[in-house]
């Protein structure tokens, strides 16, 4: 199955899921390293991650997904996926790994799931029921993440 531009719809789903896994795993590896940091440079490293690392990761994700999924889907999946992943990481941190950030082996599947859910909503050739199910799950994760103290 292909969309109007001739892209495989399988590739449209695999690209966001793979990018989500890689970016989330890298950011959580750095966050885990910062969490175990001791000394004066720890706050500076944390600020670098938040001020430089996250925006650079979002821009890189936006560009890669723009290439693989289409110009308008790239930013939508990037921003939507980032929100879903952020809330799922918050839930995982609060309920499972407190006070440390989730390890890479937990973060990568969360990244895959978050970006994959958002990609399913906007992929061509998917049923309305699948889109609504993916949207409901994505919203549920965000509401749960927002409700967790």
C-alpha positions as CSV (number, residue, x, y, z in Angstrom):
1,X,0.0,0.0,0.0
2,X,1.3,3.5,-0.9
3,X,0.3,7.1,-0.3
4,X,-0.2,9.7,-3.0
5,X,3.6,10.4,-3.2
6,X,4.3,6.7,-3.7
7,X,5.7,6.1,-0.1
8,X,5.1,2.8,1.4
9,X,2.7,3.1,4.4
10,X,4.8,0.5,6.2
11,X,7.8,2.9,5.9
12,X,5.6,5.7,7.1
13,X,5.0,3.8,10.4
14,X,8.5,2.3,10.8
15,X,10.4,5.6,10.4
16,X,8.6,7.4,13.3
17,X,8.8,4.4,15.5
18,X,12.5,3.9,14.8
19,X,13.3,7.6,15.2
20,X,11.3,7.7,18.4
21,X,13.2,4.8,19.8
22,X,16.6,6.1,18.9
23,X,16.1,9.7,20.1
24,X,14.4,8.7,23.3
25,X,17.1,6.2,24.1
26,X,19.9,8.7,23.5
27,X,18.2,11.4,25.6
28,X,17.5,9.0,28.5
29,X,21.1,7.7,28.4
30,X,22.3,11.3,28.8
31,X,19.7,12.0,31.5
32,X,20.7,8.8,33.3
33,X,24.4,9.9,33.1
34,X,23.4,13.3,34.5
35,X,21.3,11.7,37.3
36,X,24.3,9.8,38.5
37,X,26.6,12.9,38.3
38,X,28.3,14.3,41.3
39,X,30.1,17.6,41.5
40,X,29.9,21.1,40.3
41,X,29.3,20.5,36.6
42,X,26.0,18.5,37.0
43,X,23.7,21.4,36.8
44,X,25.4,22.8,33.7
45,X,25.2,19.4,32.0
46,X,21.4,19.2,32.9
47,X,20.9,22.7,31.4
48,X,22.8,21.7,28.3
49,X,20.5,18.7,27.9
50,X,17.3,20.8,28.3
51,X,18.4,23.9,26.4
52,X,20.4,22.4,23.6
53,X,19.9,18.6,23.5
54,X,16.1,18.4,23.5
55,X,15.6,21.2,20.8
56,X,18.3,19.7,18.6
57,X,16.7,16.2,18.9
58,X,13.3,17.7,18.0
59,X,14.7,19.5,14.9
60,X,16.6,16.4,13.8
61,X,13.5,14.3,14.3
62,X,11.4,16.8,12.4
63,X,13.8,16.8,9.5
64,X,14.1,13.0,9.3
65,X,10.4,12.4,9.6
66,X,9.7,15.2,7.1
67,X,11.9,13.3,4.6
68,X,10.4,9.9,5.3
69,X,6.7,10.7,6.0
70,X,6.0,13.8,4.1
71,X,6.4,17.5,4.7
72,X,3.2,18.1,6.8
73,X,3.4,14.8,8.7
74,X,7.0,15.4,10.0
75,X,6.3,18.2,12.3
76,X,2.9,16.8,13.4
77,X,4.3,13.4,14.3
78,X,7.4,15.0,15.9
79,X,5.6,17.3,18.2
80,X,2.7,14.9,19.0
81,X,5.1,12.0,19.5
82,X,7.4,14.1,21.8
83,X,4.4,15.0,24.0
84,X,3.2,11.4,24.3
85,X,6.7,10.1,25.0
86,X,7.3,12.9,27.6
87,X,4.2,12.0,29.5
88,X,4.9,8.2,29.3
89,X,8.4,8.9,30.6
90,X,7.0,10.9,33.4
91,X,4.6,8.1,34.4
92,X,7.4,5.6,34.2
93,X,9.7,7.8,36.3
94,X,7.1,8.5,39.0
95,X,5.7,5.0,39.3
96,X,8.7,2.7,38.5
97,X,12.2,4.3,38.5
98,X,11.8,7.2,41.0
99,X,14.0,9.3,41.3
100,X,16.1,8.1,38.4
101,X,15.1,8.5,34.7
102,X,14.1,5.3,33.0
103,X,16.9,3.2,31.6
104,X,17.6,3.0,27.9
105,X,15.9,-0.4,27.6
106,X,12.7,1.1,29.0
107,X,12.9,4.4,27.2
108,X,13.4,3.0,23.6
109,X,10.1,1.0,23.6
110,X,8.3,4.1,25.1
111,X,9.7,6.2,22.3
112,X,8.7,3.6,19.7
113,X,5.1,3.4,21.1
114,X,4.7,7.2,21.5
115,X,5.8,8.1,18.0
116,X,4.1,5.1,16.5
117,X,0.8,5.9,18.1
118,X,0.9,9.5,16.7
119,X,2.0,8.2,13.3
120,X,-0.9,5.8,13.1
121,X,-3.3,8.7,13.6
122,X,-2.0,10.5,10.5
123,X,-1.0,7.6,8.2
124,X,-2.9,7.2,4.9
125,X,-4.8,3.9,4.3
126,X,-5.7,3.2,8.0
127,X,-9.2,2.5,9.1
128,X,-11.1,5.1,11.1
129,X,-11.3,2.7,14.0
130,X,-7.5,2.3,14.1
131,X,-7.0,6.0,14.0
132,X,-9.5,6.6,16.9
133,X,-8.0,3.8,18.9
134,X,-4.5,5.3,18.5
135,X,-5.8,8.8,19.3
136,X,-7.6,7.5,22.4
137,X,-4.5,5.7,23.7
138,X,-2.3,8.8,23.0
139,X,-4.7,11.1,24.8
140,X,-5.0,8.6,27.7
141,X,-1.3,8.5,28.2
142,X,-1.1,12.3,28.2
143,X,-4.0,12.6,30.7
144,X,-2.4,10.0,32.9
145,X,1.0,11.7,32.7
146,X,-0.6,15.0,33.5
147,X,-2.4,13.6,36.5
148,X,0.6,11.9,38.0
149,X,2.2,14.2,40.7
